[in-house]
Amino acid sequence: MECPAPDGAFYAFADVSALFARTGARGSAEFANLLLERGRVACVPGAAFGDDRYVRFSFAAAREEIEKGMERFAEFAGSR
């Protein structure tokens, strides 16, 4: 997964296309749905922003919530 450092916003735009095959997703919308259902992490499909390889994560939350979300993401990404 690749994710450039944000430029001052509370969002990260991550290229998750390398995880599509591993998770069974066929695009960012399906990836976002699977991540929410299986990993309990919310994100917005990148297709809404013009690039279906990406998802957008908000990190406008407490640090411990972000860490918990990233742990869940890592578990989801390593599964299947």
C-alpha positions in Angstrom: 0.0 0.0 0.0 1.2 3.5 -0.8 0.1 6.6 1.0 1.7 10.0 0.5 1.9 12.3 3.5 -1.2 14.6 3.6 -0.6 18.3 2.9 -2.4 19.8 5.8 -5.8 18.1 5.6 -7.3 15.6 7.9 -7.4 12.9 5.2 -5.0 10.4 3.8 -5.5 9.2 0.2 -4.0 5.6 0.0 -3.4 3.5 -3.0 -4.8 0.1 -2.0 -5.0 -1.5 -5.4 -2.3 -4.0 -4.5 -4.7 -5.3 -1.9 -7.7 -5.9 -4.3 -6.8 -9.4 -5.2 -5.9 -10.4 -1.7 -9.2 -9.1 -0.3 -11.4 -10.1 -3.2 -12.3 -6.4 -4.1 -12.8 -5.3 -7.7 -12.4 -1.6 -7.1 -12.3 1.0 -4.4 -16.1 0.9 -3.6 -16.0 -2.9 -3.0 -12.8 -2.5 -1.0 -14.4 0.1 1.2 -17.4 -2.1 1.8 -15.3 -5.1 2.6 -13.1 -3.1 4.9 -16.1 -1.8 6.8 -17.8 -5.2 7.0 -14.8 -7.3 7.8 -12.3 -4.9 9.3 -14.7 -2.5 11.0 -12.8 0.5 9.4 -14.6 3.2 7.5 -13.1 4.9 4.4 -14.4 6.6 1.3 -13.8 5.0 -2.2 -11.3 6.8 -4.3 -13.6 6.5 -7.3 -15.6 9.4 -5.8 -12.4 11.5 -6.1 -11.4 10.3 -9.6 -9.1 7.4 -8.9 -10.5 3.9 -8.3 -7.2 2.6 -7.0 -7.4 4.7 -3.8 -9.5 5.1 -0.7 -9.6 8.1 1.6 -9.2 7.8 5.3 -10.0 10.6 7.8 -7.7 11.0 10.8 -9.7 13.6 12.6 -10.0 11.5 15.7 -8.1 10.7 18.9 -4.7 9.1 18.4 -5.8 5.8 20.1 -8.8 5.6 17.7 -6.5 6.0 14.7 -4.1 3.4 16.1 -7.0 1.0 16.6 -8.3 1.6 13.1 -4.8 1.0 11.6 -4.4 -2.2 13.6 -7.8 -3.4 12.2 -6.7 -2.3 8.7 -3.5 -4.3 9.0 -5.4 -7.3 10.2 -7.8 -7.0 7.3 -5.1 -6.4 4.7 -3.2 -9.5 5.8 -6.2 -11.8 5.8 -7.6 -14.0 3.1 
